[in-house]
Amino acid sequence: MKNNPLKQLGEFGQSFWIDYIRRDFIATGGLKRMIDDDGLRGMTSNPAIFEKAFDDSHDYDRDIEAMFQKGMDAKAIYEAITLSDVQMAADEFRPVYEGTKGADGYVSLEVNPHLAHDTEGTIGEARRLWAELDRPNVLIKVPATVEGLPAIRRLISEGININVTLLFGLPRYRQVAQAYIEGLQERLARGKTVKNVASVASFFLSRIDAQVDPMLEKIIKENKDMAEIAAPVLGETAVSCAKMAYQIYKEIFNDEGFKEIAENGGRTQRVLWASTGTKNPDYGDVKYIEALIGPDTVTTIPIETLNAYRDHGKPGARLERCPEQAGLLLKQLPGLGVNIDRVARQLEDEGVDKFNKPFDKIMEILELKKNS
């Protein structure tokens, strides 16, 4: 496809990954075609994506039946299938990984979401998944909870690639970046290489607007004096947070504290824009892609949004446009009764729950298949 908007994202220094995984998508060549034709550079997964794959597809039925006959329980079967799918996808992305010298070509797999508030449990599971996947181009997803921060630091210090997920707030983002840097510093102090350690910090977007917009809409409807202030903020909180996160990224990774790591071949922890599918039908379907295109970033896109962007995306370097305006917008939120840090905490709690539920649903689906 000539002038494919997806492929053009790379011209602005941004990699795009797909927020989707299914065995038939990999096995029938769909993934390979997107890598070749669209310039796809990575893949993310989560329990909700796997739940849909298990529920909508019969691709796994034969394997599930065979594993039940071997006496495996639902959790072991889920893990075996997800490990296999991620390995298959990572092998498809291996040429990308090698061609970009480890900058891209990654596939992510999440630790059990029920471990989100269990530091040692997260570390143990991440180590085990990393070892069993046995691929250099995978990322283990660890949530950006308070308990996740020491896990991120420890795992990075052990050379395990990490995708930090469920990140909503700017103060927490600073903590995540610091955990990554401290992990690399600990690794260097032990005489270990940092050249092959990779990490991204996944900043969730559409959920922020979905939480804040109803507060602003109420003000616009009920308070005429404040309506003029609230109206321009409507639908802009998430993009403003992302733009400020990118400014923090540049500050942290251009600081002296990262200099020694960079001199030893260490990579920055790129920000990754997640939850980029538009939830409000009044907004454009590629809103969160268009506004945040910029260098040294990743955008991960659900398949429906990816198809929409291929059709009518208009790439342009917009991430660094008017960062001061984004900062001013966020400063207006308290005056409108919006505590953005409280919103971030609530979204983090809800995000953990939103991954726990599909994980538990998968266990139910597997039990139903066992008894069918």
SEFITI-821345 format. One record per residue (C-alpha): residue number from 0; x, y, z. Coordinates in nm, 2 decimals. Example, Ala and Ser with C-alpha at 12.3 -4.5 7.8 and 13.67 -1.06 7.14 Angstrom:
! residues 2
ATOM  resi       u       v       w
ATOM     0    1.23   -0.45    0.78
ATOM     1    1.37   -0.11    0.71
END
This chain:
! residues 372
ATOM  resi       u       v       w
ATOM     0    0.00    0.00    0.00
ATOM     1    0.16    0.32   -0.12
ATOM     2    0.19    0.60    0.14
ATOM     3    0.05    0.37    0.41
ATOM     4   -0.01    0.60    0.72
ATOM     5    0.09    0.32    0.95
ATOM     6    0.43    0.28    0.78
ATOM     7    0.48    0.66    0.79
ATOM     8    0.48    0.66    1.17
ATOM     9    0.84    0.54    1.16
ATOM    10    0.94    0.85    0.97
ATOM    11    0.86    1.05    1.28
ATOM    12    1.06    0.81    1.51
ATOM    13    0.76    0.63    1.65
ATOM    14    0.72    0.25    1.65
ATOM    15    0.37    0.10    1.64
ATOM    16    0.28   -0.22    1.80
ATOM    17   -0.05   -0.41    1.79
ATOM    18   -0.27   -0.47    2.10
ATOM    19   -0.39   -0.81    1.98
ATOM    20   -0.29   -1.18    1.97
ATOM    21   -0.45   -1.49    1.84
ATOM    22   -0.31   -1.82    1.72
ATOM    23   -0.48   -1.81    1.38
ATOM    24   -0.36   -1.46    1.32
ATOM    25   -0.01   -1.58    1.36
ATOM    26   -0.04   -1.92    1.19
ATOM    27   -0.22   -1.80    0.88
ATOM    28    0.03   -1.53    0.80
ATOM    29   -0.17   -1.23    0.91
ATOM    30    0.09   -1.11    1.15
ATOM    31    0.37   -1.15    0.90
ATOM    32    0.17   -0.95    0.64
ATOM    33    0.13   -0.66    0.89
ATOM    34    0.50   -0.67    0.97
ATOM    35    0.59   -0.66    0.60
ATOM    36    0.31   -0.43    0.46
ATOM    37    0.24   -0.20    0.75
ATOM    38    0.57   -0.18    0.93
ATOM    39    0.43   -0.34    1.25
ATOM    40    0.71   -0.35    1.51
ATOM    41    0.57   -0.53    1.81
ATOM    42    0.28   -0.69    1.99
ATOM    43    0.12   -0.66    2.33
ATOM    44   -0.12   -0.90    2.50
ATOM    45   -0.33   -0.91    2.82
ATOM    46   -0.58   -1.13    2.99
ATOM    47   -0.87   -0.95    2.82
ATOM    48   -0.72   -1.02    2.48
ATOM    49   -0.67   -1.38    2.56
ATOM    50   -1.02   -1.42    2.70
ATOM    51   -1.16   -1.30    2.37
ATOM    52   -0.94   -1.54    2.17
ATOM    53   -1.04   -1.83    2.39
ATOM    54   -1.41   -1.75    2.38
ATOM    55   -1.44   -1.66    2.01
ATOM    56   -1.21   -1.93    1.86
ATOM    57   -1.20   -2.31    1.84
ATOM    58   -0.82   -2.30    1.76
ATOM    59   -0.73   -2.40    2.10
ATOM    60   -0.99   -2.68    2.16
ATOM    61   -0.78   -2.97    2.06
ATOM    62   -0.48   -2.86    2.27
ATOM    63   -0.70   -2.79    2.57
ATOM    64   -0.86   -3.13    2.55
ATOM    65   -0.52   -3.30    2.53
ATOM    66   -0.39   -3.11    2.83
ATOM    67   -0.69   -3.18    3.04
ATOM    68   -0.64   -3.55    2.96
ATOM    69   -0.29   -3.52    3.09
ATOM    70   -0.43   -3.40    3.42
ATOM    71   -0.33   -3.03    3.38
ATOM    72   -0.55   -2.78    3.56
ATOM    73   -0.70   -2.46    3.40
ATOM    74   -0.43   -2.23    3.51
ATOM    75   -0.15   -2.45    3.38
ATOM    76   -0.33   -2.48    3.04
ATOM    77   -0.38   -2.11    3.02
ATOM    78   -0.01   -2.06    3.08
ATOM    79    0.10   -2.32    2.83
ATOM    80   -0.12   -2.18    2.56
ATOM    81   -0.02   -1.81    2.62
ATOM    82    0.35   -1.90    2.64
ATOM    83    0.32   -2.09    2.31
ATOM    84    0.14   -1.80    2.13
ATOM    85    0.38   -1.54    2.26
ATOM    86    0.68   -1.76    2.15
ATOM    87    0.52   -1.80    1.80
ATOM    88    0.47   -1.43    1.77
ATOM    89    0.82   -1.35    1.90
ATOM    90    0.97   -1.58    1.64
ATOM    91    0.78   -1.38    1.37
ATOM    92    0.92   -1.06    1.51
ATOM    93    1.28   -1.19    1.54
ATOM    94    1.39   -1.03    1.21
ATOM    95    1.26   -0.70    1.33
ATOM    96    1.44   -0.73    1.66
ATOM    97    1.76   -0.82    1.49
ATOM    98    1.72   -0.56    1.22
ATOM    99    1.66   -0.28    1.47
ATOM   100    1.94   -0.41    1.70
ATOM   101    1.70   -0.48    1.98
ATOM   102    1.50   -0.15    1.96
ATOM   103    1.18   -0.32    1.85
ATOM   104    1.04   -0.66    1.77
ATOM   105    0.90   -0.73    2.11
ATOM   106    0.60   -0.93    2.23
ATOM   107    0.45   -0.88    2.58
ATOM   108    0.31   -1.13    2.82
ATOM   109    0.15   -1.03    3.15
ATOM   110    0.21   -1.18    3.49
ATOM   111   -0.10   -1.31    3.67
ATOM   112   -0.30   -0.99    3.74
ATOM   113   -0.39   -1.12    4.08
ATOM   114   -0.03   -1.05    4.18
ATOM   115   -0.05   -0.68    4.12
ATOM   116   -0.01   -0.60    4.49
ATOM   117    0.24   -0.89    4.56
ATOM   118    0.60   -0.78    4.50
ATOM   119    0.76   -1.12    4.56
ATOM   120    0.49   -1.31    4.38
ATOM   121    0.54   -1.08    4.08
ATOM   122    0.91   -1.12    4.08
ATOM   123    0.89   -1.50    4.10
ATOM   124    0.63   -1.53    3.82
ATOM   125    0.81   -1.29    3.60
ATOM   126    1.14   -1.48    3.64
ATOM   127    0.96   -1.81    3.56
ATOM   128    0.78   -1.67    3.25
ATOM   129    1.10   -1.51    3.12
ATOM   130    1.29   -1.84    3.15
ATOM   131    1.01   -2.05    2.99
ATOM   132    0.96   -1.81    2.70
ATOM   133    1.34   -1.82    2.63
ATOM   134    1.33   -1.54    2.38
ATOM   135    1.53   -1.22    2.39
ATOM   136    1.25   -1.02    2.22
ATOM   137    0.98   -1.06    2.48
ATOM   138    0.87   -0.82    2.76
ATOM   139    0.71   -0.93    3.08
ATOM   140    0.43   -0.70    3.18
ATOM   141    0.43   -0.58    3.54
ATOM   142    0.17   -0.33    3.67
ATOM   143    0.29    0.01    3.79
ATOM   144    0.14   -0.04    4.14
ATOM   145    0.33    0.07    4.45
ATOM   146    0.41   -0.30    4.50
ATOM   147    0.52   -0.33    4.14
ATOM   148    0.79   -0.07    4.16
ATOM   149    1.04   -0.28    4.36
ATOM   150    0.96   -0.57    4.13
ATOM   151    1.04   -0.36    3.83
ATOM   152    1.38   -0.25    3.98
ATOM   153    1.48   -0.61    4.08
ATOM   154    1.37   -0.77    3.75
ATOM   155    1.56   -0.50    3.54
ATOM   156    1.87   -0.56    3.75
ATOM   157    1.85   -0.93    3.66
ATOM   158    1.83   -0.85    3.29
ATOM   159    1.46   -0.93    3.24
ATOM   160    1.28   -0.71    2.99
ATOM   161    0.98   -0.53    3.14
ATOM   162    0.67   -0.36    2.99
ATOM   163    0.54   -0.15    3.28
ATOM   164    0.16   -0.15    3.25
ATOM   165   -0.14    0.02    3.40
ATOM   166    0.03    0.36    3.43
ATOM   167   -0.20    0.66    3.46
ATOM   168   -0.03    0.93    3.66
ATOM   169    0.27    1.16    3.62
ATOM   170    0.41    1.12    3.97
ATOM   171    0.39    0.74    3.93
ATOM   172    0.56    0.76    3.59
ATOM   173    0.86    0.94    3.75
ATOM   174    0.88    0.65    4.00
ATOM   175    0.86    0.39    3.72
ATOM   176    1.14    0.56    3.53
ATOM   177    1.35    0.58    3.85
ATOM   178    1.29    0.21    3.92
ATOM   179    1.42    0.13    3.57
ATOM   180    1.73    0.34    3.61
ATOM   181    1.81    0.20    3.96
ATOM   182    1.77   -0.15    3.82
ATOM   183    2.03   -0.08    3.55
ATOM   184    2.26    0.09    3.80
ATOM   185    2.25   -0.22    4.02
ATOM   186    2.32   -0.43    3.72
ATOM   187    2.62   -0.22    3.62
ATOM   188    2.75   -0.23    3.98
ATOM   189    2.76   -0.61    3.96
ATOM   190    2.96   -0.59    3.64
ATOM   191    2.67   -0.70    3.42
ATOM   192    2.60   -0.57    3.07
ATOM   193    2.30   -0.34    3.02
ATOM   194    2.31   -0.34    2.64
ATOM   195    2.04   -0.60    2.59
ATOM   196    1.79   -0.49    2.86
ATOM   197    1.47   -0.33    2.72
ATOM   198    1.17   -0.17    2.89
ATOM   199    0.87    0.05    2.80
ATOM   200    0.64    0.25    3.03
ATOM   201    0.28    0.20    2.91
ATOM   202    0.08    0.51    2.97
ATOM   203   -0.30    0.44    2.94
ATOM   204   -0.49    0.72    2.76
ATOM   205   -0.86    0.68    2.67
ATOM   206   -0.95    0.56    3.02
ATOM   207   -0.83    0.90    3.16
ATOM   208   -1.07    1.10    2.94
ATOM   209   -1.35    0.85    3.01
ATOM   210   -1.31    0.92    3.38
ATOM   211   -1.25    1.30    3.37
ATOM   212   -1.50    1.40    3.09
ATOM   213   -1.82    1.33    3.29
ATOM   214   -1.69    1.56    3.56
ATOM   215   -1.63    1.83    3.31
ATOM   216   -1.97    1.77    3.13
ATOM   217   -2.15    1.82    3.46
ATOM   218   -1.97    2.15    3.52
ATOM   219   -2.06    2.27    3.17
ATOM   220   -2.42    2.17    3.22
ATOM   221   -2.47    2.31    3.57
ATOM   222   -2.23    2.60    3.62
ATOM   223   -2.24    2.87    3.36
ATOM   224   -1.96    3.07    3.52
ATOM   225   -1.72    2.77    3.49
ATOM   226   -1.84    2.63    3.16
ATOM   227   -1.61    2.85    2.95
ATOM   228   -1.31    2.71    3.14
ATOM   229   -1.43    2.35    3.14
ATOM   230   -1.53    2.33    2.77
ATOM   231   -1.18    2.36    2.62
ATOM   232   -1.05    2.10    2.86
ATOM   233   -1.31    1.84    2.76
ATOM   234   -1.15    1.54    2.59
ATOM   235   -0.80    1.69    2.63
ATOM   236   -0.68    1.56    2.97
ATOM   237   -0.53    1.23    2.85
ATOM   238   -0.33    1.39    2.56
ATOM   239   -0.21    1.66    2.79
ATOM   240   -0.09    1.40    3.05
ATOM   241    0.09    1.21    2.77
ATOM   242    0.26    1.53    2.64
ATOM   243    0.38    1.61    2.99
ATOM   244    0.49    1.25    3.04
ATOM   245    0.71    1.29    2.73
ATOM   246    0.86    1.60    2.87
ATOM   247    0.95    1.41    3.19
ATOM   248    1.09    1.13    2.98
ATOM   249    1.33    1.37    2.80
ATOM   250    1.43    1.54    3.13
ATOM   251    1.50    1.20    3.31
ATOM   252    1.69    1.03    3.03
ATOM   253    1.89    1.34    2.93
ATOM   254    2.00    1.39    3.30
ATOM   255    2.35    1.32    3.43
ATOM   256    2.20    1.03    3.63
ATOM   257    2.15    0.83    3.31
ATOM   258    2.48    0.93    3.15
ATOM   259    2.69    0.63    3.28
ATOM   260    2.42    0.39    3.17
ATOM   261    2.40    0.54    2.82
ATOM   262    2.78    0.53    2.80
ATOM   263    2.77    0.16    2.87
ATOM   264    2.51    0.09    2.60
ATOM   265    2.19    0.12    2.81
ATOM   266    1.87    0.21    2.64
ATOM   267    1.61    0.46    2.75
ATOM   268    1.28    0.33    2.88
ATOM   269    1.05    0.45    2.60
ATOM   270    0.70    0.57    2.68
ATOM   271    0.43    0.36    2.52
ATOM   272    0.09    0.50    2.45
ATOM   273   -0.17    0.24    2.55
ATOM   274   -0.55    0.23    2.56
ATOM   275   -0.55    0.42    2.23
ATOM   276   -0.89    0.30    2.11
ATOM   277   -1.13    0.59    2.14
ATOM   278   -1.41    0.52    2.39
ATOM   279   -1.62    0.83    2.33
ATOM   280   -1.80    0.80    1.99
ATOM   281   -1.80    1.18    1.97
ATOM   282   -1.42    1.18    1.93
ATOM   283   -1.23    1.08    1.62
ATOM   284   -1.15    0.71    1.60
ATOM   285   -0.77    0.79    1.57
ATOM   286   -0.76    1.07    1.82
ATOM   287   -0.50    0.92    2.05
ATOM   288   -0.27    0.81    1.76
ATOM   289   -0.27    1.14    1.58
ATOM   290   -0.19    1.37    1.87
ATOM   291    0.10    1.18    2.01
ATOM   292    0.34    1.10    1.72
ATOM   293    0.69    1.17    1.82
ATOM   294    1.05    1.03    1.84
ATOM   295    1.16    0.76    2.07
ATOM   296    0.80    0.65    2.15
ATOM   297    0.58    0.35    2.09
ATOM   298    0.20    0.35    2.03
ATOM   299    0.02    0.02    2.07
ATOM   300   -0.30    0.00    1.88
ATOM   301   -0.61   -0.23    1.90
ATOM   302   -0.68   -0.39    1.56
ATOM   303   -1.00   -0.19    1.49
ATOM   304   -0.81    0.14    1.55
ATOM   305   -0.52    0.01    1.35
ATOM   306   -0.74   -0.06    1.05
ATOM   307   -0.90    0.29    1.08
ATOM   308   -0.55    0.45    1.09
ATOM   309   -0.44    0.26    0.78
ATOM   310   -0.75    0.40    0.61
ATOM   311   -0.75    0.76    0.70
ATOM   312   -0.46    0.85    0.94
ATOM   313   -0.26    1.17    0.88
ATOM   314    0.08    1.13    1.04
ATOM   315    0.26    1.43    1.16
ATOM   316    0.50    1.52    1.44
ATOM   317    0.25    1.65    1.70
ATOM   318    0.38    1.52    2.03
ATOM   319    0.59    1.82    2.11
ATOM   320    0.35    2.08    1.99
ATOM   321    0.26    2.33    2.27
ATOM   322    0.37    2.13    2.57
ATOM   323    0.33    2.45    2.78
ATOM   324   -0.04    2.45    2.68
ATOM   325   -0.07    2.09    2.80
ATOM   326    0.09    2.19    3.13
ATOM   327   -0.15    2.48    3.17
ATOM   328   -0.45    2.26    3.10
ATOM   329   -0.35    2.02    3.37
ATOM   330   -0.31    2.31    3.61
ATOM   331   -0.67    2.41    3.55
ATOM   332   -0.81    2.08    3.66
ATOM   333   -0.80    2.14    4.04
ATOM   334   -1.00    2.46    3.99
ATOM   335   -1.26    2.25    3.81
ATOM   336   -1.28    2.01    4.10
ATOM   337   -1.07    1.74    3.93
ATOM   338   -0.79    1.58    4.14
ATOM   339   -0.59    1.41    3.86
ATOM   340   -0.38    1.22    4.11
ATOM   341   -0.69    1.07    4.27
ATOM   342   -0.82    0.99    3.92
ATOM   343   -0.50    0.80    3.85
ATOM   344   -0.52    0.60    4.17
ATOM   345   -0.88    0.51    4.09
ATOM   346   -0.80    0.41    3.74
ATOM   347   -0.51    0.19    3.86
ATOM   348   -0.74    0.01    4.10
ATOM   349   -1.00   -0.04    3.83
ATOM   350   -0.74   -0.14    3.58
ATOM   351   -0.62   -0.42    3.81
ATOM   352   -0.98   -0.54    3.85
ATOM   353   -1.04   -0.52    3.47
ATOM   354   -0.75   -0.76    3.41
ATOM   355   -0.85   -0.99    3.71
ATOM   356   -1.20   -1.04    3.57
ATOM   357   -1.10   -1.16    3.23
ATOM   358   -0.83   -1.38    3.38
ATOM   359   -1.10   -1.54    3.60
ATOM   360   -1.33   -1.57    3.31
ATOM   361   -1.07   -1.76    3.12
ATOM   362   -1.05   -2.01    3.40
ATOM   363   -1.43   -2.05    3.37
ATOM   364   -1.41   -2.09    3.00
ATOM   365   -1.15   -2.36    3.03
ATOM   366   -1.35   -2.55    3.29
ATOM   367   -1.66   -2.54    3.06
ATOM   368   -1.45   -2.68    2.78
ATOM   369   -1.33   -2.95    3.01
ATOM   370   -1.68   -3.05    3.09
ATOM   371   -1.83   -3.01    2.74
END
